[in-house]
Amino acid sequence: LPVPATIAEPFDLRFLREVNERQVRRHLETSRRLLERLAEHEAVRALDDRDSLALFREFIAGHPEYTNLALLDTHGLVVATVRFAPPDPNLSLAAVPHYHDALTSAEFHVSRPYVGAQSKRWTCLLSHPVMSEGLRVGTLVLPLHLPELADMLLIPPNRVGLSNAILDTNGIILARQPDPEAYIGRALPDFPRLKAALERGQRNDIEITGLDDRLRIVSAEYVPGTDWIMTSAVPAAAIHGAALTRFWITCGSVLAILVAAGVLVVRYA
């Protein structure tokens, strides 16, 4: 999707943020529906490790944007996984915070970010309960690598200084364009100011200091169904400079009109 090269105004930032937010929301909703359908499969509901693994491998082959899919029982033991099997099959993942939240959530759940123990990459865990005859029998978990999320969903800005990013509620950067690998996992020091603005209902024209110590104008909003905050930002100097340029252009235009009017008055006086 092309982004206007002259983007600078808070309204334009809002438009850009909303486009990115829709793409992320659509991806999460697609993931939810896919997990929901898998959770209804007979092999998954029966915790059949062999048939579930065959199903998962077929799923990953058809959806290369995902790198792994696993089924856990109610105790947090891995029943089937495409990749990254635990070294001890009797090791429960229930004590690991993001897996514990997945195992106890009654619906589709998006975890807080973490660094994968085996992948060593910043990740969020998508999960969905598996039900059989009204009882919970397991949980499907789908890791989402955040650098790939940034590459896949966030629009790369076509203007120096402009950035699109997803933050969690602690101000940790989950995804960013440009330079996702350089920023993901870092905390935004001025995040309290951004969060305070959101709490008082402000969504646009928020001024905060970025990681580069430059003042930025931000448009921000929570992504529905998650703890994520979508942001689009531009250096304040770019907006102030553009406003100053427009001011001088306006002054020049007014001066030209006055000069022309003066010439006409002298000519016909």
Disulfide bonds with the S-S distance in Angstrom:
none
